[in-house]
Amino acid sequence: MEFQNKKILVIGAGISGFAAAKIAKKFGANVTLSDAKNESDLKKYNFDELREVGINLKFGAQNEELLNGVDLIIVSPAVPLRIPILQSAIQKNISVISEVELAYNLAKSPIFAITGTNGKTTTTTLLGLLLETGYKKVGVGGNIGVALSEVALETGAGGAIAAEISSYQMEATNNFKPHISAILNITPDHLKRHGTMAVYQEMKEKIFAQETAEDFLVLNYDDEIVREIKNRAKCKVLYFSRKKILDEGAYLDGDKLVINYGGKIFELCTVDELGIKGSHNVENALCAALMAFLANCTAENIGRVLRAFTGVEHRIEFVREIDGVKYYNDSKATNTDSAIKALETFSGNIILIAGGDDKLTDLTDFLQLVKKRVDYLILVGDAAARFKSEALKNNFPAEKILEAGYSMEKAVELAKNIAKAPQVVLLSPACASFDMYDGFEQRGKDFKRSVNAL
């Protein structure tokens, strides 16, 4: 990709926008970064570092004058293609690409990419550790909090790149081509952005759309929607399964995680030996293990890492035990499917803190499990009223619903006042966080701060 003397417009600040702007400038482009918000509303970003290297900054209304002379637009994942400035650019035949596509064009090492509604971060983090057993230089980035374009440059040639990919990142991507890709699951999410499940799934499937016969796609056999995606792939497809013994792929054989490939069976570890707990994490481990195996990592090394890896922050993360009550931070549960997986990890006796920026998805399955396993439901944020109404419709007792407004500290205090062993206190919001926080990470840290302040 040629940058020298090109006029490049980056739409959207944030991790991806910053990285794209700095990289384009580094390679000789005339760069403008534009964000529809005012600079005063973006205080968490240090724009001075962009000014210091000569990047132009435009805040507020994005009119068509921004497009004058522009050769290429790089769009941040938080920015939908439907906004007027991008639609005008497309009509003027100005190329619009995502930061992920920029990363692919910069990468000199193969990309191993993971998408899905839930489990992406855990699986990508684990894959990065697995790849380190077979490659001297491994980068981990994407939707995991590190811009993939920066990772691609830092990794250089002769290494490997583990990439977490969201549906948002795929929207403005046309040529992204990982060597090995994986889809963990597809359940309702991000419908405010994509409109329909069909469009959401279409964005997920773009991850393998450019792959050819020398590439691999790893799919979850146990997810019916994901299983049939094989019919649209041009590359080699392998499955992983927690429920079925496969002729080829990764699966659970009794209590053993195994890979069956090339007519040979490779044992990795047992479920009890696996460092991350819960049935959903068995699936995540099988997926990461199969990808690493296809990337020429040995079964012995894969098994060793699976035993040692204990998970990542904000994913059913143990925080503290107080008076026999354990507190868990699952702030990454930004949708009902993810929260269901967290509830299934415990046998019951749960005091659940839920709510936040409501995604308006159906709550029935989630609340039916809440009724079975949750002793008290503590609600926060914008979603509290709807969650309470739907909980009552699903016959959850009104006297066991508590409300904490927009205060995580109050929610934790309410939980502390009613919790008795063997109960556990679980933050698993089933919502996004943007009504109260800048992201799920900030929400999780606030929960941990409140727990540790008790």
C-alpha positions in Angstrom: 0.0 0.0 0.0 1.5 3.3 -1.1 1.2 6.3 1.3 3.9 8.7 0.1 2.3 12.1 -0.7 -1.2 10.6 -0.6 -4.0 12.6 1.1 -5.5 10.3 3.7 -8.6 11.0 5.9 -9.1 8.9 9.0 -12.6 9.0 10.3 -13.0 8.3 14.1 -10.6 8.8 16.9 -9.9 6.0 19.4 -7.3 3.3 19.4 -7.7 2.3 15.7 -8.0 5.9 14.4 -4.9 7.0 16.3 -2.9 4.0 15.0 -4.0 4.5 11.4 -3.3 8.2 11.4 0.2 7.8 12.9 1.1 4.9 10.5 -0.1 6.8 7.4 1.9 9.9 8.5 5.0 7.7 9.2 4.9 6.5 5.6 4.7 9.9 4.1 1.0 10.7 3.8 -0.8 14.0 4.3 -3.1 12.9 7.1 -6.3 14.4 8.6 -8.1 12.7 11.5 -11.7 13.7 11.9 -14.1 12.9 14.7 -17.8 14.0 14.9 -17.4 14.8 18.6 -15.8 17.9 19.9 -12.3 17.6 21.2 -13.6 18.5 24.7 -15.8 15.4 24.6 -12.8 13.2 23.9 -10.6 14.0 26.9 -9.3 10.4 27.3 -7.3 10.8 24.1 -4.0 12.8 23.9 -4.4 14.6 20.6 -1.2 16.6 21.2 0.9 13.6 20.1 -0.9 13.7 16.7 -0.4 17.4 16.4 3.3 17.1 17.2 3.9 14.8 14.1 1.9 17.1 11.8 -1.4 15.3 11.6 -4.4 17.6 10.9 -7.3 17.4 13.3 -10.9 18.2 12.5 -13.6 17.9 15.2 -17.4 18.3 15.0 -19.6 18.4 11.9 -18.2 16.4 9.0 -19.1 18.1 5.8 -18.1 17.2 2.2 -15.2 19.7 2.2 -13.3 17.1 4.2 -13.3 14.9 1.0 -11.5 17.4 -1.2 -8.5 15.8 -2.8 -8.7 12.7 -0.5 -7.1 9.5 -2.0 -8.1 7.1 0.8 -10.3 7.0 3.9 -9.5 4.7 6.8 -12.5 4.3 9.1 -12.5 3.3 12.8 -14.7 0.3 13.7 -17.0 2.5 15.9 -18.0 4.5 12.8 -20.7 2.9 10.6 -20.5 3.1 6.9 -24.0 4.6 6.7 -23.0 8.0 8.0 -23.3 10.8 5.3 -19.6 11.6 4.9 -18.8 8.0 4.1 -21.7 7.6 1.8 -20.6 10.7 -0.1 -17.1 9.3 -0.3 -18.4 6.0 -1.7 -20.4 7.9 -4.3 -17.3 9.8 -5.3 -15.4 6.5 -5.7 -13.0 7.3 -2.9 -11.7 4.1 -1.4 -12.9 3.4 2.1 -11.1 0.8 4.2 -11.1 -0.4 7.8 -8.1 -0.2 10.1 -8.1 -4.0 10.0 -7.7 -4.0 6.2 -4.8 -1.5 6.6 -3.3 -4.0 9.0 -3.6 -6.8 6.5 -1.9 -4.7 3.8 1.0 -4.0 6.2 1.4 -7.5 7.6 4.4 -9.5 6.6 3.5 -12.5 8.9 0.4 -14.7 8.6 -2.8 -13.5 10.5 -4.8 -16.0 12.5 -8.2 -14.3 13.1 -11.0 -15.1 15.5 -14.6 -13.7 15.5 -17.9 -14.7 17.1 -20.4 -13.1 19.4 -18.7 -14.3 22.6 -15.4 -15.7 23.7 -13.2 -13.8 21.2 -10.9 -12.2 23.7 -10.2 -15.3 25.8 -9.6 -17.4 22.6 -7.4 -14.8 21.0 -5.3 -14.3 24.1 -4.9 -18.0 24.5 -4.1 -18.4 20.8 -1.3 -15.8 21.2 0.2 -17.8 24.0 0.0 -21.0 22.0 1.6 -19.4 18.9 4.5 -18.3 21.1 5.5 -22.0 21.4 6.1 -22.2 17.7 7.1 -18.6 16.6 9.8 -16.3 17.9 7.7 -13.2 17.3 4.0 -13.1 18.0 1.6 -10.1 18.0 -1.9 -10.0 19.5 -4.3 -7.2 18.5 -7.5 -6.1 16.9 -10.7 -5.8 19.0 -8.7 -6.8 22.0 -7.5 -3.2 22.8 -4.4 -2.9 20.6 -4.7 -1.7 17.0 -4.0 -4.5 14.6 -2.1 -2.2 12.2 0.4 -1.4 15.0 0.8 -5.1 15.8 1.3 -6.0 12.1 4.2 -3.5 11.8 5.8 -4.5 15.1 5.6 -8.2 14.3 7.3 -7.8 10.9 8.2 -10.9 8.9 8.8 -14.5 10.2 6.2 -14.3 13.0 2.5 -14.8 13.6 -0.4 -12.5 14.4 -3.4 -13.5 16.6 -6.3 -11.1 15.8 -9.6 -10.6 17.5 -12.1 -9.4 14.9 -15.5 -7.8 15.5 -18.4 -7.4 13.2 -17.8 -3.6 13.3 -14.2 -4.1 12.0 -15.4 -6.2 9.1 -18.0 -3.7 7.8 -15.5 -1.6 5.8 -13.3 -4.6 4.9 -13.2 -6.2 1.5 -9.7 -7.8 1.0 -8.8 -9.0 4.5 -7.4 -12.5 4.2 -6.2 -14.4 7.3 -4.4 -17.7 6.8 -6.5 -19.3 9.5 -9.8 -17.9 10.7 -12.4 -19.1 13.2 -16.0 -18.4 14.1 -16.8 -19.3 17.7 -20.6 -18.7 17.7 -23.3 -16.3 16.4 -26.1 -15.1 18.6 -28.1 -11.8 18.6 -25.9 -8.8 19.2 -25.1 -5.4 17.8 -28.5 -5.1 16.1 -28.6 -1.4 16.7 -25.6 -1.1 14.4 -26.4 -3.8 11.8 -30.2 -3.8 11.9 -30.8 -7.5 11.3 -29.3 -10.8 12.3 -28.7 -11.5 8.6 -26.5 -8.5 8.2 -24.7 -9.2 11.5 -23.9 -12.7 10.3 -22.9 -11.4 6.9 -20.3 -9.2 8.6 -19.0 -12.1 10.6 -18.6 -14.2 7.4 -16.5 -11.6 5.7 -13.6 -12.9 7.9 -13.1 -15.9 5.6 -14.6 -14.5 2.3 -11.1 -14.0 0.7 -9.6 -17.3 1.9 -8.6 -19.9 -0.7 -7.7 -23.6 -0.8 -4.4 -23.1 1.1 -6.2 -21.4 4.0 -8.2 -22.8 6.9 -11.6 -21.9 8.5 -12.3 -23.3 12.0 -16.0 -23.6 12.9 -18.0 -24.5 16.0 -19.9 -27.7 15.1 -22.2 -27.4 18.1 -23.6 -24.0 16.9 -26.1 -24.8 14.1 -25.8 -21.4 12.5 -22.0 -21.6 12.5 -21.9 -25.3 11.3 -23.6 -24.6 8.0 -21.3 -21.7 7.2 -19.0 -24.4 5.7 -21.2 -24.4 2.6 -20.0 -20.9 1.7 -16.2 -21.4 2.3 -13.7 -21.9 -0.5 -10.9 -22.9 2.0 -10.3 -26.0 4.0 -12.9 -26.2 6.9 -12.4 -28.0 10.2 -14.7 -28.2 13.1 -14.3 -28.2 16.9 -17.0 -29.7 19.1 -17.7 -30.1 22.8 -20.6 -32.5 22.2 -19.6 -34.7 19.2 -16.6 -36.9 18.4 -15.5 -35.8 14.9 -13.8 -37.6 12.1 -11.4 -34.6 11.9 -10.9 -31.6 14.0 -10.8 -30.8 17.8 -13.3 -32.3 20.2 -14.0 -33.6 23.7 -13.5 -37.3 24.0 -14.9 -38.2 27.4 -13.0 -35.7 29.6 -10.1 -35.3 27.2 -9.5 -32.5 24.7 -8.1 -34.1 21.6 -7.2 -33.2 18.0 -7.9 -35.7 15.2 -5.9 -34.7 12.1 -4.2 -36.6 9.3 -5.4 -39.9 10.6 -3.8 -39.4 14.0 -5.3 -38.5 17.4 -3.4 -36.1 19.6 -4.3 -35.8 23.3 -4.0 -32.3 24.8 -5.3 -32.3 28.4 -8.3 -33.2 30.5 -11.2 -30.8 31.3 -10.0 -30.8 34.9 -6.5 -29.9 33.9 -7.7 -27.0 31.7 -6.8 -23.7 33.3 -10.0 -21.9 32.3 -13.2 -23.2 33.7 -16.7 -23.5 32.2 -18.2 -25.4 29.2 -17.8 -22.3 27.1 -14.1 -22.2 27.8 -13.8 -25.8 26.8 -15.0 -24.6 23.4 -12.7 -21.6 23.4 -9.7 -23.9 24.2 -10.6 -26.4 21.5 -10.8 -23.6 18.9 -7.5 -22.0 19.9 -5.8 -25.4 20.1 -6.9 -26.4 16.7 -5.8 -23.1 15.1 -2.4 -23.4 16.8 -2.1 -27.0 15.6 -2.8 -26.0 12.1 -0.2 -23.3 12.5 2.4 -26.0 13.2 2.5 -25.8 17.0 3.0 -29.2 18.7 0.3 -31.0 20.7 2.7 -31.3 23.6 3.2 -27.6 23.8 -0.4 -26.9 23.2 -1.4 -29.1 26.2 1.2 -27.4 28.4 -0.2 -23.9 27.6 -3.8 -25.1 28.1 -3.0 -26.2 31.6 -1.2 -23.0 32.5 -3.6 -20.4 31.1 -6.2 -19.1 33.7 -8.1 -16.5 31.7 -8.1 -12.8 31.2 -9.4 -9.8 33.1 -13.2 -9.1 33.2 -14.1 -12.7 32.1 -15.5 -14.4 35.2 -12.5 -13.0 37.0 -12.3 -13.8 40.7 -11.9 -10.6 42.7 -12.0 -11.4 46.4 -13.7 -13.4 49.1 -15.4 -11.7 52.0 -17.0 -13.6 54.9 -17.1 -16.7 52.7 -18.8 -14.9 49.8 -16.8 -14.8 46.5 -17.0 -11.9 44.1 -16.6 -12.3 40.4 -16.1 -9.7 37.7 -17.6 -10.7 34.3 -17.9 -7.1 32.9 -17.1 -8.5 29.4 -20.6 -10.1 29.4 -22.1 -7.3 27.2 -24.9 -9.5 25.9 -27.4 -12.1 27.2 -25.6 -15.1 25.6 -22.4 -14.2 27.4 -24.2 -13.6 30.7 -25.9 -17.0 30.3 -22.6 -18.7 30.0 -21.4 -17.0 33.2 -24.6 -18.1 35.1 -24.0 -21.7 33.8 -20.5 -21.7 35.4 -22.1 -21.6 38.9 -24.6 -24.2 40.2 -26.7 -21.5 41.8 -26.8 -19.2 44.9 -25.9 -16.2 42.7 -26.4 -12.5 43.6 -26.3 -11.0 40.1 -25.5 -7.4 39.2 -26.9 -6.7 35.7 -27.9 -3.9 33.4 -26.3 -1.0 31.6 -26.6 0.3 28.1 -29.5 -1.8 26.8 -29.0 -3.6 23.5 -32.8 -4.3 23.4 -32.3 -8.0 22.7 -34.8 -10.6 23.8 -34.3 -11.5 27.5 -36.4 -14.6 27.8 -33.7 -17.3 27.9 -31.5 -15.2 30.1 -34.2 -14.5 32.6 -35.4 -18.1 32.7 -31.9 -19.1 33.8 -31.9 -16.1 36.2 -35.0 -17.5 37.8 -33.4 -20.9 38.3 -29.9 -19.8 39.6 -30.1 -16.3 40.9 -31.2 -15.5 44.5 -31.2 -11.7 44.1 -31.1 -9.5 41.0 -29.5 -6.1 41.4 -30.0 -3.7 38.4 -28.1 -0.7 37.3 -28.1 1.8 34.4 -30.4 2.5 31.5 -31.6 -1.0 31.1 -32.8 -1.4 34.7 -36.5 -0.6 34.1 -36.8 -3.0 31.1 -34.9 -5.7 32.9 -37.1 -5.4 35.9 -40.3 -5.4 33.9 -39.2 -8.5 31.9 -38.0 -10.3 35.1 -41.4 -9.8 36.6 -43.0 -11.2 33.4 -40.8 -14.2 33.8 -42.0 -14.7 37.3 -38.8 -13.6 39.1 -39.9 -12.5 42.6 -40.4 -8.7 42.9 -39.0 -8.7 46.4 -35.7 -10.1 45.1 -35.1 -7.3 42.6 -33.0 -4.4 43.9 -32.1 -1.2 42.0 -28.9 0.7 42.4 -29.5 3.5 39.9 -26.2 4.5 38.1 -23.9 3.6 41.0 -21.7 0.5 40.9 -20.7 1.2 44.4 -24.3 1.1 45.6 -24.8 -2.1 43.7 -21.9 -3.7 45.4 -23.0 -2.4 48.8 -26.5 -3.9 48.3 -24.9 -7.2 47.4 -22.7 -7.2 50.5 -25.6 -6.5 52.8 -27.6 -9.6 51.6 -24.8 -12.0 50.6 -24.1 -15.0 52.8 -22.0 -18.1 52.1 -22.3 -20.2 49.9 -23.7 -17.4 47.7 -21.5 -15.7 45.1 -21.7 -12.1 43.9 -21.4 -11.9 40.1 -21.2 -8.8 37.9 -22.4 -10.1 34.5 -24.4 -7.2 33.0 -25.8 -8.7 29.8 -25.5 -5.1 28.5 -23.0 -2.7 27.0 -21.5 -0.1 29.4 -21.7 3.2 27.6 -24.5 4.6 29.7 -22.1 4.8 32.7 -18.6 4.1 31.4 -16.2 4.4 28.5 -16.1 0.6 28.1 -16.5 -2.7 29.8 -13.0 -2.5 31.1 -13.7 0.7 33.0 -16.9 -0.9 34.4 -15.1 -4.0 35.5 -12.4 -1.9 37.2 -15.0 0.1 39.0 -16.7 -3.1 40.2 -13.3 -4.4 41.5 -12.6 -1.0 43.2 -16.0 -1.1 44.9 -15.5 -4.7 46.1 -12.0 -4.0 47.4 -13.2 -1.0 49.2 -15.7 -3.0 51.3 
